[in-house]
Amino acid sequence: MTDLTVEVYDTTLRDGAQQEGMNLSVADKMTIAPLLDQLGVGVIEGGWPGAVPKDTEFFQLVAKELSFTNAKFAAFGMTRRAGSTAAADPQVRALLDSEAPIVTLVAKTDIRHAERALRVSPDENLRMIEETVAFLVDEGRRVVLDAEHFFDGYRFDADYSLRCLLAAEAAGASSLVLCDTNGGMLPDDITRIVTDIRARTTAALGIHAHNDSGCAVANSLAAVDAGATHVQGCVNGYGERTGNADLIAVAANLELKRGATALAPGSLAESTRIAHAIAEVTNIAPFARQPYVGASAFAHKAGLHASAIKVDPDLYQHTDPAHVGNDMRMLVSEMAGRASIELKGKELGYDLSGQSDLLRRVTERVKHAEAAGYTYDAADASFDLLLRSELGTLDRYWSVEEWRVRVSSDPGDPTEAGAEAVLKLRAGGDRHLVVGEGNGPVNALDHALRTALAKVYPEIARFELTDFKVRIMDASHGTDAITRVLVTTIDTETGRSWVTVGVGPNVIEASWEALTDAFYYGLATLEVAPTP
């Protein structure tokens, strides 16, 4: 299979976002999309413009502000409505208005769904598929057909499900994606049906597998073995119910186990970094035992494993973790750590090449910090401050003497809750004692800090906190657990945003660290002269 090229199609921003508890903002999507491009996927599905207002806004921003190196952008939508025309259907028009070069149409290919869910005749459903595909192709779009409930429908009425595919193929669809929408298929089911379809059509076939039977990755690989050349899935296996196929595991298996081309050259080595960075944006803790990119994927306890690994690490590893940017936990490669620090520093504008002592110090500092709960994958601003500290270029803008917060509420009216923060610091050559009030302790601290620094550093008025994420690092410790906070701040004049991280024994201390780092970073990048 060494000559095989598989198109990897990511649907994290659409199907993945349907996961229970996940609610991606437009800003979240704007952060995740470039990471998916860095992963080297062929197609990024952005969402459903026209049907979801948030997605409509997202597509407008993408057209204006983002450009992709590896991926093409796709809009998702349905075939025209029954009794209408594709040209007159507002949601079909919205797909065109999205400016996405690829349109993915979901179509009913199970006759039971056509008759019971859409309440249309089988023939009208076929016309809806063919006419919508043809219209979009005539408008210059590449059309991918997502054949919804295909495998269940094929087992019930193979002839009709095949006719749906052939209708889309005749209208010009570039790929026919067979969807295991309910996630109940096993690999032998996939192999048999994809092999059958491969013999009946010349169109490119794809697979969209859900993980309800625990077989989404295996089913995706089985489909490729049977002739599919297009694979859909989500980073970290996100998705409704039990999730979609974990796209990174699928791509790694294709490249490392089958010798196929799946991601852009060199991108697989970025998998761990990107998987974790996206997890920070979604605020869903990375699964430690996730294949390839999990923290435990290449972790080994002492004993028999340890002694064998000293002889040859491959004795207890199915592949080199460096292939996916991960590390073997016991034998952490110091040089690999330094290389990562050097690369990240370069991305932030620092040339650290040849500074071996500095790289060693930063590497060790990062390791200790991450062991304490910090993460820099999604907090480049905090990492920037760490580098400045080690380089000796971190300016001192103020010094804090003391801060404290008091939260109170009215027992008679629980909605009347407030917080008061008292802050003592030195800045601009003076000592400042201020009181800040807010609707919560973090808001009160934010107000106090702004009040104390407003005259000394008026640039702070430009900084606005736009997102706030809290994660409990060890839930087993209950209320005594270490807390990590990620704060996103935007410069309202330039639109530039940055993320800082704070860790502490409680949410207030962690928030204070992330908040002060955010102001420090903002002033530093504006090159404001310090007046402590």
N, C-alpha and C positions, 0 to 999 in steps of 0.2 A: 504493500500500500504506500510505498515511498513516493510515488508520483501523485498522490491524491492531494488536492487542495479543497478544503472545506470552508465554506463561508460561515463565519460565526456571527450570529445575529443576537444582540443583547436587548432584552426587554425589561431590564431592571426598573427603568423609569415609568413603565406602564404596568405590565403584569406583576412585576416584583412589588410595586407600590400598593398592590391590593392586599398585601400581607396584613393580618390583624395587628393593630397597634402601630403601623407605619403610616405617617402622614407627611409626605414630602412637600415642602413649600417650593415656590418657584426658585427662590434663592438656593435651596438644597439641590434642585435639579441642575441649576446653572453650575454648581460646584461639582456634582457627580459626572456630568456629561464629559468634561475634559479628562477626567480620570478614566472613563471608559475608552476614550480615544487613546490615551496613553497605554491602556491594556492591549491595544492593537486589534480590537474587534473590527469586523468588516462593516457592520450596520448597527446604529444606535436607534432604537425605537423610542421616540420622545414622549408619546402619549396620544391622547384622542382629542385633537383640536376640533372645536365646534360643538362637541358634546360636553366637555369639561372646561369651564372658563379658565381655570388655572393653567391648563395645558395650552389653551389658545394664547394666553399671555406668554407662556414659555416659548412657544414656537416663534412668536414675534421677536422676542429677545434673542433667541438663537440666530435668527436671520440677520440681526443687526450686529451682534456682539461676539459670536463664536465662529471660529473656523477650525476644521478638523484636519489632522494630518493623515490619519489612517482610516477613519470611518466615514460612511455616508449616513445621512440622517433620514429617518423614516417616520411617517405619520400613520397612525392606526385609525381605522374606522370600519363602518359596516357597508354592505352593499345598499343600493338604493331601496327605498321603501316600496312596498307593494302598491301597485296601481299608479306609480309615479314614473318619472324618467330620471336617469342619472344626472342629466344636465340641470334639472329643476330641483333636485333633492338638496336641501340646504346643508346637510352634513357632508354630502359628497363635494359640494362647492367649498366647504370649509377645508377639506383635505387639499384641494388645489390652492386655496388661499394661504395655507401653511408654508408654502414654498419648499416643502420637503421634496427632494428628488425621487424618493421612494414612497409608495403608498402601500400599506399592508391592509388588505381587506379581509375581514372575518366573514365567513359564509357558512350557513348551515349545510352540512353534508350528511346529516343523519335524517332520513325522511321523517322520522318521528318528531324531530325538533322543528322541521319545516312546517309540518301539519299542526302540531300542538302548541309550540312556542310562538312561531311567527304567524300561525293560522293562515297560511297560504297553500295553494295547491303545489304539488311537486313540480309541475311545469313552470308555474310562475316563479318559484324559487330558482330554477335553472335560468330563466330569463333575467332575473335580478342579478345573478352572478355574471352572466355573459355580458349583459349590457353595461354594467358598472365597470367591469374590467376594460372593456373595449373603449368606453368613454375616457377613462383615465389614461390609457395607452395612447389614444389619439391626442390627448393633451400633453403628451411628452413625458409622462411619468413611467417609471418602472413599477410594475405592480407585482406584489407578492400575495398569494392567496393563502390565508390561514384557514384550512379546512377543519372547522370546529367539529368536535365529537366524531372525527373521521373513523377511528378504529372501532368504536362501539357501533357506529352506523354501518360500517362495512360488514361487520359480523351479522348485523340484522338484515341488511339489504345491500349486498355488495354491488349489484348492478346500478342502483340509484347513486350510491356514494361515488362510484367511478364516473358516472355521467356528470356529476358536479365538477369533478376534476377536469374532465375533457371539455366541458363548457368554458372553464376558465382558461385552459390551454388554447382553445380555438380563438379566444378573444385576445390572446397575447400576453397572458400572465407569464412572468419570467421564472417563478418558482412556485411549486405546489407543496405547501407545508402540511404534513399530516399531523393532526393534533390529537394527542391522548388527553383530552380535556378533563376527563374524570380521573385520570392517573391510575387506572386499574390494570393496565396491560403488563405482561411479563415479557422478557426479552424474546422468547420463542414466538409469542404472538406478533411482536414487532417484525421479527425476521421474516416470518411467513407472509405477512400482509404487504410489507414494503417490497419484498421480492416479487410478489404477484403484481403490484402496481408498476414496478419498474419494467415489467415485461409488456405492459399495456399502454405506456405513454413514453414519449421522448422528452418531455419537459424535465427540468431539474427538480428533484424531490428534496423536501426538507422534513425535519422532525421537530415537534414541539411537545415535550414530555413533562407531565406533572408527576410529583413524587408520592402520590397517595399509597402506592404499593411498595415504596422504598426502592424503586427501580429506575428513577428518572435518568440518572447518568448511564446506567447499563442499557436502558432502552435507547438512549440517544446513540450510543456506540453501536448497538445492534443495527439500528437504522442505517448508519454510515456503512457498516459492513455489508448491508444488503443493497446499497446503491444510493443512499441519500448523500447530497453534497452541501447541504445547508442545515445548520443546527441552531435552534433557538434555546435560550435559557437566561438565567439571572445570576449576577454575581452573588456569591454567598448563598445560593439556593433560595433567595427570597421568592415570595409568591403567596397567593391565597392558600388556605388550608395547610398542607404540609410543604408547600413550595414548588418551584419549578426546578428543572435540572440545574445543578450548580455549574455554571458556564466555565468557571476556571478549572474544575475537575475534568469536565469534558474536554476542554482544549488541551490541558496537560496530558491526559491520556492519549489523545490523538497525536500529539507531537512527540511525546516521550515513549509511548508504547507502540504506536503504529507508524511513526516516521512521517506522518502527514503534515501538511502546512495548514495551520489554523489561524494563528495570530500573526501580526506583523513581525518581521524578523527582530529578535532580541526582546520582544515585549513580554514573553512568558516569565522572564526573570524579574519582572516588576509585579508579578501577581500578588505576592504576599503584601507588599507595601500598599498596593491599590485596594486589595480586599479589605484591609484594616482601615484605610483612609475612608472608604465608603461606609464602613460600619460606624465610624465616628460621626459621619454626617447623618446617617439614619438614626443614630442614637440607639442602635441595637448591638449589644455586646457581641464581639466576635466569638464564634463557637470554637473552643480550644481544640476540639478533636476533629475539626473540619479537615478533610483530606487535602494534602499538599500545603495549604497556607495556614492551617491552625497552629497555635502556639505549641501544641502537643504532637503535631504531625511527625516530628523528628526528634522527640524527647525520649531519653533512655535513662532508666533507673540504674543504680549501682548493682553490682553482682555479675552474673554471667554475661549480660549484655555489655557491661562496662569493659570487662577484660577482653572480650572479643572485638569490641570497637577499637580498642587501643591497637590491635593488630591490623584490622581493616574495617573502616566504618561501613563499607558496603555489605558486610556480613549480616547486619541487622537493619539495613535500609533498602527499600525497593528502588530508590533513585537518589541522585545527589540533590539535597535540598537547595543548593545554589541554583539549580535549573529554574526554580520558581521563586527565588529570592528569599527563601526561608533559611533557617539555621538549625544545625543539630544542637540540641540544648546542652549536652554535657561538654562537648568540645567546641565551644564558641570560637570561631575563627576571628582572632584579633585583627588580622589584615582585612578580612571581609568587612568587619565593623568600621575600620578606618576608611575603607573605600566608600562605604555608604555615607559616612560623614562628609567625606570630601565631595562626593557627588551632590549631596543635599546642599552643602555650602556653595557649590558652584551655581546651583539653581537660584540661590538667594543673593548671588552677586559677589561671593567671596572666593578668592583664589587661595586654596589651602594646600596646593600641591607642594611637596617637598618639606612641609612643616610637620615632620613626624612626631615631635614632642607635643605640639599642639593637638594633632589628631589623636594621639594617645590619651591626652587629658580629656578632650571632649568625648571620646568614645567611652572612657570609664565613667565620666560624669553622666552621660546619657544612660548607660547601663544601670547605674545606681538609681537614677531618677525614675526610670521605667520600672525598676523593681519596687519602687515606693508608690507606683500608681500613675506616674505621668505618662503621657503619650505625646509624641511630636508629629505623628503621621498626619494629623488634621490640625495641628497648631504650629504652623510655620513661624508665626510671629514670636512665640515663646522660644522656639529654637534659635531664631535670629538673635534674640536677647542673650541667650546662652552663649552663642558664638561671640557676640560683642564683649561679653564678660570675660571670656577666655583670651580674646585678642587684646583686652585692655582698652577698648574703645567705647565702652558703655558709659554714657554720661550720667551724672547724678543730678536729677532734676529736683528732688526733694528728699527729705528724710522724715520718717514718721516716728513720733514719740509714743503715741498711744491712740488706740481707737476702741470704741465699745458700742454695742447696739442694745437697745431695749425695745421689746415688742409688747404691745398692750392691746387689749380688746375690751369691748363693752359687753358684759354678760347679758345685758338686756337686748343687745342688737349685734349678733355675731358678724354682720356685714361691716360694722364700724371697727375695723382692725387697722392698726397703724404701727409704724416703727420709727424710732428716733436713733440717730447715730451721732456720737460725739467723737470728733477727730482733732488730734493735736499733731501738727507737723511744722517743719521749717522749710521755707521756700522763698526765693527772692530776698534773702538776707533777713527775713522777719519770721517770727513765730506766729502761727495761725491756730486759733481755737475756734472751731465752727460746729454748728449743730445742723444736721440734715434730717429732714423728715421725708417719709415715703410710705407707699402702701405695703412695703415689706422690707426686711432688713437689708437686702442687696440694693434695692432702690434707694433706701435712706443713705447707705454708704456712698452710692454713686453721687447723690446730691451733695453730700458733705465734701467729698473730694473735689467736685466741680467748684463748689463755693470757695474752698480754700485756695484753689489754684487759678481761679478765673482771671484775676488781675495780673498774676505773674506770667501765666501761659494762656492767653486768650484763645489760642488755637484749639484748645480742648473743647470749645463750644462746637467745633465741627464734628466731633466724635460722637457717634450715636450707637448705643448698644442695640443690635437688631435680633440677636438670637442668644439663647441661654439653655444649655443642656447639662443635666445632672446625671451622673452614673454612680451607683453604689458599687464599690470595687469588690467587696466580699460580703454578699448578702447573708452568709451564715453568721456573721457577727451582729446582725440586726442593727439597732440604732448606734452601735459602737463601731460600725464599719467605716473604713476610709472612703471618702467621697471625692470624686473628680468632677470638675466643672469646666465646660468649654464655653467661652464667650466669643461671639462674633460681633465685631465693631465695624462701622462704616464711616468713611470720611465723606460727609454730606456734600462737600464741594467738588470732590473728584470722583465719587462713586466707588473708590477703592475700598475693599474690605479685608479684614484680617482676623485670625482666630488665635486666642491665647488660652492657656490651660492653667488651672490651679488645682492643687491637691491638699486636703487637710482632714482633720479628724471630724469635721462637720461641714455642712454646706456653706456656712457663712464664711469661715476661714478660707475655704477653697475658692469661693466666689471673690473674696477680697484680693487674693493673689492674682486671679485671672483678670480682674478689673484693673488693678494697678498696672499689671503688665500691658494691658491694652492701651492705656494712656501713655505709658513709657514708650511703647513701640511707635505709637502714632507720632509723638513728638520727635523721636529719633529719626524716623523716616522723612519727616518734614525738615530735618536738620535745624531744629530750633536750638538756639544757644542756651545751655543750662545756666540757671541763676539760683543755685541752692541756698 
